[in-house]
Every structure is written in C-alpha cells, then in structure tokens.
Amino acid sequence: MSNALQRDLMRLVERVEREDGPRAAQDPHRLAFHLMPPVGWLNDPNGLCRMGEDYHVFFQYGPFDCTGGVKHWGHYRSRDLIHWDLLPPMLYPDQPYDIHGVYSGSAYLEDGKMYLYYTGNVKHEGDYDYVYTGRGHNTCLAVSEDGRTVTSKQCLMENKDYPAGLSCHVRDPKVWKQDGMYYMVQGARTVEDRGEVLIFQSEDKVHWTHCNTITTPEPFGYMWECPDLFELDGQWFLCVSPQGLERAGDCFQNRYACGYFPLYGDFRGACRLGAFQELDKGFDFYAPQSFLDGARRIQFGWMGMPDAEYTNPTTAYGWQHCLTVPCVLTAKAGKLLRNPVPELDTLHGALRQVAVSAGRHEEARTFDLRYQTAGQPFSLTIHDSVRLSWKEGTLTLAVPAHGAGRTARIAHCAQPSVLRILADTSSVEVFADGGALCLSTRCYPENWGVRWDAGTGTAELWEMQQP
C-alpha cells in the first residue's frame, strides 16, 4: 500500500541517505559490529523477529534530524545476526493516525505474515501540554506478507478506548499468543503520574479488550515505557523502562531506569511483582525488546538514553546512537542474565593470550576480551577513555576522557572472577558474573586498545573483524 505522502517521504529518505550518508561514513567513530542509522537519529529497537531464515530488526529512525525528528521504522535484515543489510524504512508517518511519528512497537508472525503493532503519534494543534491533553497515542497495525513492504495499515485503538484515569501517554505495544488467545502489553502513565502496564486480549489480532492492569503497590515512577512480558524456565518477567525514579545508592543513576520485575501469579488476573532489578548499570542502555528465536530469547537494547546530560559528538557527522549487540536472555534464581549471542564469536580474529600485569597494553580498535581476574582488585583503561576498576565490592565504570559529558557509574559486585568486555570503535559493553551485571557506554576516543593500570590474572583477547 502507498499514498502520495508515503511516496514523497520515501523519496526524501532516499535523497537524504544518498546525500548525507558519505559524511556519516567518514566519522572515525562509526561502529564495526553494532547496528546504527545510515544518517540521522536512532533510538528504540522495534519489531524484532525471525521470519523464515531472516532476522528483522526495526528501529526508531529520524532520517532528517540527528537530534530526533519525526520517527519512521528503519529496517535491518540478517541471516546470521552478524551480517546485516540495510533496507528501506518499513513504516512511514503517512496516515492521519500516525502523522507525527511511527512510535515503538513489536512484531507478531502468523500464517506467513508479519503483523507490526506500533503507536501512532498525533499532536493536535493548540495550547496543549501533550501529556494530559492534546496528544493522540493510537494503537496501530501494519501487515506485511514479504517482510519488506506493507500491504495494509489500520488504527485499532484510540485514547478513548483505553481505561479511564490515564494520561495521553499509552504506548509501545508488545503482542504474543498464548492458550489460544492473543495478548498485548502497553506502557502507561496515569493522571496521578503513576507508571503501569495495561494488558489487552483479542481473539482475532484486531479487536482488543482491556483485561488487567499491572503496577506496584506504591508509586514507582510516573511512566513505564516499552513493556516486554515473557516466561523463561517457568518464571515470568516484566521488563519496563520506568521514568521518574530517584537515585538510590548505585540504583537508578541514569536519567531514566531500565530493568525487570519477576512476576508471580497469572498476568491476566491476580499477580504481584517482585523486586525491580536493573538490566544495565552503565550510561547507555534503554528501551530493550526481546523475541523468541526457537528455544532462545534474544534481546536488543538502545545504546542511548533519553534526555541525558551527556552528548554524542557524532552529530557533527550527521548521525547519532546505535543498538547493543544481540544478547541471549537466561534465567537463574529469579534473575535475568544477559550474554552476547555466540554468533559474535565468528568475528574473532587471532587469539592473544595475555598475562596481566600493571602497564600491560594491547592495541586493538575493536575487541572481545575475556579477563580472569583471580578475584583480585584491578583497574584497566579501554580506548584511552573508559576506566573499569574493582575494589572492595564495588565495580566502577568511569569515562574521564572522551565521554562527551559521561562521568562515572558504580555497581555492587562481590568478587568478579570473569569479565567479558566487547569494545567497538565508540562503545564498550561489560558483562560480569555470567551476565548478571552489565554496564554499557559510548565513548569517543582518539586511541584504541586496552591497558591494565593495576591487576593480575590472565586474559584472552580477540580483535573483532569487520562483518
């Protein structure tokens, strides 16, 4: 399907990618093995799925403005989660119900078709605050039969169709099928500024009825974005990105938090949420989404942060942000573990065996490092900008140089015996305690590699090859 507005937007996107793409490609901080926009802005991963032999990753894409702009769904496709083809955007803001942005959502596959559920954003003209008045957050559906083009779009629910007592902020539908019924979760903000998740059910994927609301007994932030509800090894988890939490020790250090609740009981009725756990303690991780790939659950996150006080100098080249590497989620003792998909190992170059000592330096523009710390205090510097250290139960990620305003993040960590560090040209992702503790950050160095300032133990380092 297409209309005149979509055709014009397609031509404009093609033009801006053709004209601005070469400038973005010249940035020395373009990444080697992370997904990023060809030009402009990227944020939330959307519509993650595997259709036939192809993986699809959609993402919030502002092609005309590297600081935001009107959102489309950008599109990457892969056979192996490593080599990715950039395709034309899948969704354009081309209908009255999504004219001011095709916002986040999910993909559901059935009968050879891809059902893309998303939030259509509309900001009405007038003197509105766009929180409690003036905004339409419409639940929309686009259908694709080939995974490249859309055959139909429609609006399924408007503000009037949601439960009473909500603000204009209801968004980010995630859909799945269970027990012969289709279910949808959406994040919401009440008029009393409390975050919650709405549960809807449907018999046909089109007509939806609200059947439950999940929240905490006491207020926990004013908005819960990007909900993702799933089961792992018999335990249900509700992932959300709550906004409006105050920092408490090493918790909620970023402007907005991101994590999960273990859920006990039936999400369709009586249930309760366990203690909230953050998914990442670094600077740049938000709005993750997961999907089932056979028996494993894979998650991508946005390697960025809304409304952060720090910046990204890539804007000088006309682009901004990236996604995390794909990670496999597993459950252990009621907690989620995140670890990079094993497919990333296919990018390993020659192995370097490293005997760690103070002053040891390994040059590498991109690398995968497995560090056996021997449980001893250590300090290492990555890309001449990110300092990772552990002492007396505290793991510290500091960016004293080339961090564009990033400072330090801390995490309680009893005794990390093994660390895995994935370093790209302008990103660092740390996985400790088997993926129970993760820290992600962007950085913009002038020199690349890893140097131990203190520590002992051994390490294995592979330079990562260009996919």
VEXDREN-2710 file (C-alpha; in Angstrom, 1 decimal):
% VEXDREN-2710
k/r/px/py/pz
1/MET/0.0/0.0/0.0
2/SER/1.1/3.6/-0.6
3/ASN/-0.2/7.1/-0.8
4/ALA/1.2/10.4/-2.0
5/LEU/2.7/11.3/1.4
6/GLN/4.4/8.0/1.7
7/ARG/5.8/8.2/-1.8
8/ASP/7.2/11.7/-1.0
9/LEU/8.7/10.5/2.3
10/MET/10.3/7.6/0.5
11/ARG/11.9/9.9/-2.0
12/LEU/13.1/12.3/0.8
13/VAL/14.6/9.5/2.8
14/GLU/16.4/8.1/-0.2
15/ARG/17.7/11.5/-1.0
16/VAL/19.0/12.3/2.5
17/GLU/20.6/8.9/2.9
18/ARG/22.3/9.4/-0.5
19/GLU/23.5/12.9/0.1
20/ASP/24.3/12.7/3.9
21/GLY/25.5/9.1/4.0
22/PRO/29.0/9.8/2.8
23/ARG/29.6/12.4/5.5
24/ALA/28.4/9.9/8.2
25/ALA/30.6/7.2/6.8
26/GLN/33.7/9.4/7.3
27/ASP/33.2/9.5/11.0
28/PRO/36.1/7.6/12.7
29/HIS/33.6/6.6/15.4
30/ARG/31.3/4.7/13.1
31/LEU/30.9/1.2/14.6
32/ALA/32.1/-2.0/13.2
33/PHE/29.7/-4.6/14.6
34/HIS/26.8/-2.7/16.0
35/LEU/23.6/-1.5/14.2
36/MET/23.4/2.2/13.7
37/PRO/21.5/4.6/11.4
38/PRO/22.9/5.4/8.0
39/VAL/22.2/9.0/8.8
40/GLY/20.1/10.9/11.4
41/TRP/18.8/9.5/14.6
42/LEU/18.2/6.1/16.1
43/ASN/16.5/5.0/19.3
44/ASP/14.3/2.1/20.4
45/PRO/14.6/-1.3/18.7
46/ASN/11.2/-2.4/17.3
47/GLY/9.5/-5.4/15.8
48/LEU/12.3/-7.9/16.5
49/CYS/11.6/-11.2/14.9
50/ARG/12.7/-14.1/12.7
51/MET/10.6/-14.6/9.6
52/GLY/11.7/-17.8/7.7
53/GLU/15.5/-17.6/7.5
54/ASP/15.7/-13.9/8.0
55/TYR/16.1/-11.9/11.2
56/HIS/14.5/-8.5/11.2
57/VAL/15.4/-5.6/13.4
58/PHE/13.4/-2.4/13.1
59/PHE/14.3/0.8/14.9
60/GLN/13.0/4.2/15.7
61/TYR/14.6/6.3/12.9
62/GLY/14.7/10.0/12.4
63/PRO/16.4/10.3/9.0
64/PHE/16.0/14.1/8.7
65/ASP/17.4/15.2/12.1
66/CYS/20.3/13.6/14.0
67/THR/18.8/15.1/17.2
68/GLY/15.4/13.4/16.8
69/GLY/12.8/14.5/14.3
70/VAL/9.7/12.7/13.1
71/LYS/10.1/8.9/13.6
72/HIS/9.9/6.2/11.0
73/TRP/10.7/2.5/11.4
74/GLY/14.2/1.8/10.0
75/HIS/15.0/-1.7/8.9
76/TYR/17.9/-4.1/9.1
77/ARG/17.8/-7.8/7.9
78/SER/20.2/-10.6/8.5
79/ARG/20.6/-14.4/8.1
80/ASP/23.0/-14.8/11.0
81/LEU/22.7/-11.9/13.4
82/ILE/26.2/-10.7/12.2
83/HIS/25.9/-9.6/8.6
84/TRP/23.2/-7.0/8.2
85/ASP/21.6/-5.5/5.1
86/LEU/20.0/-2.0/5.5
87/LEU/16.6/-2.0/3.8
88/PRO/14.3/1.0/3.1
89/PRO/12.2/2.0/6.1
90/MET/9.3/-0.3/6.8
91/LEU/6.9/2.2/8.3
92/TYR/6.4/5.9/7.4
93/PRO/4.3/8.5/9.3
94/ASP/1.8/8.7/6.4
95/GLN/-1.6/8.4/7.9
96/PRO/-3.8/10.7/10.0
97/TYR/-3.4/8.4/13.0
98/ASP/0.4/8.3/12.9
99/ILE/1.2/11.6/11.2
100/HIS/3.6/12.9/13.9
101/GLY/5.6/9.7/14.3
102/VAL/5.5/6.0/13.9
103/TYR/6.5/5.1/17.5
104/SER/7.7/1.9/19.1
105/GLY/6.1/-1.5/18.9
106/SER/6.6/-5.2/18.1
107/ALA/6.2/-7.9/15.5
108/TYR/4.0/-11.0/15.6
109/LEU/4.3/-13.7/13.0
110/GLU/1.5/-15.9/11.9
111/ASP/0.5/-17.7/8.6
112/GLY/3.5/-16.4/6.8
113/LYS/2.6/-12.7/7.6
114/MET/4.3/-10.1/9.7
115/TYR/1.9/-8.2/12.0
116/LEU/3.6/-5.0/13.2
117/TYR/1.9/-3.3/16.2
118/TYR/3.0/0.2/16.9
119/THR/2.0/3.5/18.5
120/GLY/0.8/6.2/16.1
121/ASN/1.7/9.6/17.5
122/VAL/-0.6/12.7/16.8
123/LYS/0.0/16.1/18.4
124/HIS/-3.1/18.2/17.9
125/GLU/-2.7/21.9/17.2
126/GLY/-3.5/24.2/20.2
127/ASP/-2.3/25.2/23.6
128/TYR/-1.8/21.7/25.0
129/ASP/0.8/20.1/27.3
130/TYR/0.8/16.9/25.3
131/VAL/0.9/14.8/28.4
132/TYR/-2.6/15.1/29.7
133/THR/-4.2/16.9/26.7
134/GLY/-3.6/17.3/23.0
135/ARG/-1.9/14.0/22.1
136/GLY/-3.3/11.0/20.4
137/HIS/-1.4/7.8/21.1
138/ASN/-3.1/5.4/18.8
139/THR/-2.5/1.6/18.7
140/CYS/-1.9/0.7/15.1
141/LEU/-1.4/-2.4/13.0
142/ALA/0.6/-2.8/9.7
143/VAL/0.7/-6.1/7.9
144/SER/3.5/-7.4/5.6
145/GLU/3.5/-10.5/3.6
146/ASP/7.1/-10.4/2.4
147/GLY/8.9/-8.7/5.3
148/ARG/9.9/-5.7/3.2
149/THR/6.7/-3.9/2.2
150/VAL/3.4/-3.1/4.0
151/THR/0.2/-4.3/2.4
152/SER/-2.2/-2.6/4.9
153/LYS/-2.3/-0.3/7.9
154/GLN/-5.1/0.5/10.3
155/CYS/-5.8/2.2/13.6
156/LEU/-7.0/-0.3/16.3
157/MET/-7.4/1.8/19.4
158/GLU/-7.5/5.5/20.3
159/ASN/-7.3/7.3/23.6
160/LYS/-11.0/6.8/24.2
161/ASP/-10.5/3.0/24.0
162/TYR/-8.1/2.8/27.0
163/PRO/-9.1/2.5/30.6
164/ALA/-10.2/5.6/32.5
165/GLY/-7.8/7.6/34.6
166/LEU/-4.9/7.6/32.1
167/SER/-2.9/10.5/30.6
168/CYS/-2.3/10.7/26.9
169/HIS/0.7/8.5/27.3
170/VAL/-0.2/5.0/26.4
171/ARG/2.3/3.3/24.0
172/ASP/4.7/0.6/22.9
173/PRO/2.5/-2.4/22.2
174/LYS/4.1/-5.9/22.5
175/VAL/2.0/-8.8/21.2
176/TRP/2.1/-12.6/21.6
177/LYS/-0.2/-15.6/21.5
178/GLN/-0.9/-17.9/24.5
179/ASP/-3.6/-20.5/25.3
180/GLY/-5.4/-19.7/22.0
181/MET/-5.7/-16.0/22.8
182/TYR/-3.7/-13.0/21.7
183/TYR/-2.3/-10.7/24.3
184/MET/-0.8/-7.2/24.3
185/VAL/1.0/-5.2/26.9
186/GLN/1.3/-1.4/26.7
187/GLY/3.1/1.1/28.9
188/ALA/1.0/3.9/30.5
189/ARG/1.0/7.0/32.7
190/THR/-2.0/7.7/34.9
191/VAL/-3.4/11.2/35.5
192/GLU/-1.9/10.8/39.0
193/ASP/1.6/10.3/37.4
194/ARG/2.0/6.6/38.2
195/GLY/3.5/4.1/35.8
196/GLU/1.7/0.9/34.9
197/VAL/1.3/-1.8/32.3
198/LEU/-2.0/-2.5/30.6
199/ILE/-3.0/-6.0/29.5
200/PHE/-5.3/-6.4/26.5
201/GLN/-6.6/-9.6/24.9
202/SER/-8.0/-10.4/21.5
203/GLU/-9.4/-13.4/19.5
204/ASP/-8.5/-12.0/16.1
205/LYS/-5.4/-9.7/16.5
206/VAL/-7.6/-6.7/15.6
207/HIS/-10.3/-6.2/18.2
208/TRP/-8.8/-5.7/21.7
209/THR/-10.2/-5.6/25.2
210/HIS/-8.5/-4.4/28.4
211/CYS/-8.4/-7.3/30.8
212/ASN/-5.9/-6.3/33.5
213/THR/-3.5/-3.6/34.8
214/ILE/-0.2/-4.4/36.5
215/THR/1.6/-2.0/38.7
216/THR/3.3/-1.7/42.1
217/PRO/1.5/-1.1/45.5
218/GLU/3.4/2.2/45.8
219/PRO/4.2/4.6/43.0
220/PHE/7.3/3.6/41.1
221/GLY/8.0/6.3/38.5
222/TYR/5.5/8.2/36.5
223/MET/5.6/6.3/33.2
224/TRP/6.5/2.7/32.3
225/GLU/7.8/2.6/28.7
226/CYS/8.5/-0.3/26.4
227/PRO/7.0/-3.2/28.3
228/ASP/8.0/-6.8/27.5
229/LEU/6.3/-9.7/29.3
230/PHE/7.7/-13.2/28.8
231/GLU/8.4/-16.5/30.5
232/LEU/11.8/-18.1/31.0
233/ASP/12.3/-21.6/32.6
234/GLY/8.9/-21.3/34.3
235/GLN/9.4/-17.8/35.7
236/TRP/7.6/-14.8/34.2
237/PHE/9.4/-11.4/33.8
238/LEU/8.0/-8.0/33.1
239/CYS/10.7/-5.7/31.6
240/VAL/9.9/-2.0/31.6
241/SER/11.7/1.3/31.4
242/PRO/10.3/3.4/34.2
243/GLN/10.7/7.2/34.1
244/GLY/10.8/9.4/37.2
245/LEU/12.8/7.3/39.7
246/GLU/15.1/9.0/42.2
247/ARG/18.7/7.7/42.6
248/ALA/19.2/5.3/45.5
249/GLY/22.8/4.3/46.0
250/ASP/24.0/2.5/42.9
251/CYS/20.4/2.2/41.6
252/PHE/18.8/4.5/39.1
253/GLN/21.9/6.5/38.3
254/ASN/20.7/7.5/34.9
255/ARG/18.0/10.0/34.0
256/TYR/15.7/7.0/33.3
257/ALA/15.9/3.4/34.5
258/CYS/15.5/0.2/32.7
259/GLY/15.0/-3.3/34.1
260/TYR/12.6/-6.0/35.1
261/PHE/10.3/-7.4/37.7
262/PRO/9.8/-11.1/38.3
263/LEU/6.1/-11.6/38.1
264/TYR/4.3/-14.1/40.3
265/GLY/0.8/-15.4/39.5
266/ASP/-1.2/-15.1/36.3
267/PHE/-0.7/-11.8/34.4
268/ARG/-4.3/-11.9/33.3
269/GLY/-5.6/-11.8/36.9
270/ALA/-4.3/-11.9/40.4
271/CYS/-0.5/-11.4/40.3
272/ARG/2.2/-9.5/42.0
273/LEU/5.6/-8.1/41.1
274/GLY/8.8/-8.9/42.8
275/ALA/11.8/-6.6/43.4
276/PHE/12.8/-4.5/40.4
277/GLN/16.3/-5.3/39.0
278/GLU/18.2/-3.1/36.6
279/LEU/19.3/-4.7/33.4
280/ASP/22.4/-2.4/32.9
281/LYS/24.3/-0.1/35.2
282/GLY/26.1/1.8/32.5
283/PHE/25.4/5.1/30.8
284/ASP/23.8/3.9/27.6
285/PHE/21.1/1.3/27.8
286/TYR/17.3/1.8/27.4
287/ALA/14.1/0.5/25.9
288/PRO/15.2/-3.1/25.2
289/GLN/13.0/-5.6/23.3
290/SER/13.2/-9.3/23.0
291/PHE/12.0/-12.1/20.8
292/LEU/11.9/-15.8/20.6
293/ASP/14.4/-17.5/18.2
294/GLY/13.5/-21.1/18.5
295/ALA/14.1/-22.0/22.2
296/ARG/16.2/-19.0/23.0
297/ARG/15.2/-15.4/23.8
298/ILE/17.3/-12.7/22.2
299/GLN/17.3/-9.1/23.3
300/PHE/18.5/-5.8/21.8
301/GLY/18.6/-2.5/23.6
302/TRP/19.0/1.1/22.5
303/MET/22.6/2.1/23.4
304/GLY/21.5/5.6/24.4
305/MET/19.5/7.4/27.0
306/PRO/16.6/9.9/26.6
307/ASP/17.1/13.5/27.9
308/ALA/20.7/12.6/29.1
309/GLU/23.0/15.4/30.3
310/TYR/25.8/13.9/28.1
311/THR/26.0/14.0/24.3
312/ASN/27.4/12.3/21.3
313/PRO/29.9/14.1/19.0
314/THR/28.8/12.0/16.1
315/THR/26.2/14.7/15.4
316/ALA/29.0/16.7/13.7
317/TYR/28.8/13.9/11.0
318/GLY/25.0/13.9/10.9
319/TRP/24.1/10.7/12.8
320/GLN/23.6/9.6/16.4
321/HIS/23.2/6.4/18.5
322/CYS/23.3/2.6/18.0
323/LEU/21.8/-0.6/19.3
324/THR/23.5/-3.0/21.7
325/VAL/24.8/-6.3/20.4
326/PRO/22.1/-9.0/20.4
327/CYS/22.1/-10.9/23.8
328/VAL/20.6/-14.2/24.9
329/LEU/18.5/-13.9/28.0
330/THR/18.5/-16.8/30.5
331/ALA/17.1/-17.1/34.0
332/LYS/18.8/-18.1/37.2
333/ALA/17.4/-17.9/40.7
334/GLY/14.7/-15.5/39.7
335/LYS/17.1/-13.1/37.9
336/LEU/17.8/-12.4/34.2
337/LEU/21.3/-13.0/32.8
338/ARG/22.3/-11.2/29.5
339/ASN/25.1/-12.5/27.4
340/PRO/26.1/-11.8/23.8
341/VAL/24.9/-14.3/21.2
342/PRO/27.5/-16.9/20.4
343/GLU/27.3/-15.9/16.7
344/LEU/29.5/-12.9/17.6
345/ASP/32.4/-15.3/18.1
346/THR/32.6/-15.8/14.3
347/LEU/34.1/-12.3/14.1
348/HIS/37.1/-13.3/16.2
349/GLY/40.5/-12.7/14.7
350/ALA/43.7/-14.4/16.1
351/LEU/43.7/-15.2/19.8
352/ARG/46.1/-13.3/22.0
353/GLN/46.9/-14.9/25.4
354/VAL/47.6/-12.1/27.9
355/ALA/49.5/-12.4/31.2
356/VAL/48.0/-9.4/33.1
357/SER/50.3/-7.0/34.9
358/ALA/50.4/-3.3/35.5
359/GLY/51.3/-1.5/32.4
360/ARG/50.3/-4.3/30.0
361/HIS/48.9/-2.8/26.8
362/GLU/47.2/-4.4/23.8
363/GLU/46.4/-2.3/20.8
364/ALA/43.1/-3.2/19.1
365/ARG/40.5/-0.9/17.5
366/THR/37.7/-3.5/18.3
367/PHE/38.0/-6.5/20.5
368/ASP/36.4/-9.2/22.6
369/LEU/38.2/-9.6/26.0
370/ARG/37.7/-12.4/28.5
371/TYR/39.5/-11.5/31.7
372/GLN/40.1/-13.9/34.5
373/THR/40.7/-11.5/37.4
374/ALA/41.6/-14.1/40.1
375/GLY/39.3/-12.2/42.4
376/GLN/41.9/-9.5/42.9
377/PRO/41.5/-5.7/42.6
378/PHE/42.1/-4.4/39.1
379/SER/42.0/-1.3/37.0
380/LEU/42.0/-1.2/33.2
381/THR/41.6/1.5/30.6
382/ILE/39.7/0.8/27.4
383/HIS/40.3/3.0/24.3
384/ASP/42.1/5.6/26.3
385/SER/38.8/6.8/27.7
386/VAL/36.8/4.2/29.7
387/ARG/38.3/3.1/33.1
388/LEU/36.9/-0.1/34.6
389/SER/38.0/-1.0/38.1
390/TRP/37.0/-3.2/41.0
391/LYS/38.0/-2.9/44.7
392/GLU/36.3/-3.8/47.9
393/GLY/33.0/-4.9/46.4
394/THR/32.5/-2.0/44.0
395/LEU/32.8/-2.1/40.2
396/THR/33.3/1.3/38.8
397/LEU/32.8/2.4/35.1
398/ALA/34.3/5.9/34.7
399/VAL/34.7/7.9/31.5
400/PRO/37.2/10.6/32.5
401/ALA/38.2/11.4/28.9
402/HIS/36.4/11.4/25.5
403/GLY/33.0/10.7/27.2
404/ALA/31.2/13.8/25.9
405/GLY/29.9/14.5/29.5
406/ARG/29.8/11.0/30.9
407/THR/31.3/10.7/34.3
408/ALA/31.1/7.5/36.4
409/ARG/28.7/4.7/37.3
410/ILE/29.1/2.2/40.1
411/ALA/27.7/-1.2/40.9
412/HIS/28.0/-3.5/43.9
413/CYS/29.9/-6.6/42.8
414/ALA/31.2/-9.0/45.4
415/GLN/34.1/-10.6/43.6
416/PRO/34.0/-10.7/39.8
417/SER/36.1/-13.7/38.7
418/VAL/35.5/-13.4/35.0
419/LEU/34.7/-10.3/32.9
420/ARG/33.8/-10.1/29.3
421/ILE/34.3/-6.8/27.5
422/LEU/33.1/-6.1/24.0
423/ALA/34.7/-2.9/22.7
424/ASP/33.8/-1.4/19.4
425/THR/35.2/1.9/17.9
426/SER/32.9/4.0/20.1
427/SER/31.2/1.7/22.5
428/VAL/32.1/-0.6/25.5
429/GLU/29.8/-3.3/26.9
430/VAL/30.8/-5.1/30.1
431/PHE/29.4/-8.5/31.2
432/ALA/30.2/-9.7/34.7
433/ASP/29.1/-12.5/36.9
434/GLY/27.9/-14.6/33.9
435/GLY/25.8/-11.7/32.6
436/ALA/24.1/-10.9/35.9
437/LEU/25.8/-7.5/35.9
438/CYS/26.1/-5.4/32.7
439/LEU/27.5/-1.9/32.0
440/SER/27.3/-0.3/28.7
441/THR/28.6/3.1/27.5
442/ARG/29.5/5.1/24.4
443/CYS/32.9/6.8/24.2
444/TYR/34.7/8.8/21.5
445/PRO/38.5/8.0/21.8
446/GLU/41.5/9.1/19.8
447/ASN/43.4/5.9/20.6
448/TRP/42.2/2.4/20.8
449/GLY/43.1/-0.7/22.8
450/VAL/43.2/-1.9/26.5
451/ARG/45.8/-1.1/29.2
452/TRP/45.9/-2.6/32.7
453/ASP/46.8/0.1/35.3
454/ALA/46.7/-2.5/38.1
455/GLY/45.8/-6.1/38.4
456/THR/46.8/-9.7/37.9
457/GLY/45.4/-12.8/36.3
458/THR/45.1/-13.9/32.6
459/ALA/43.1/-12.7/29.7
460/GLU/42.1/-13.8/26.2
461/LEU/41.7/-11.1/23.6
462/TRP/40.4/-11.4/20.0
463/GLU/40.3/-8.4/17.7
464/MET/36.9/-8.3/16.2
465/GLN/36.8/-8.5/12.4
466/GLN/34.5/-6.3/10.2
467/PRO/31.4/-8.3/9.4
END
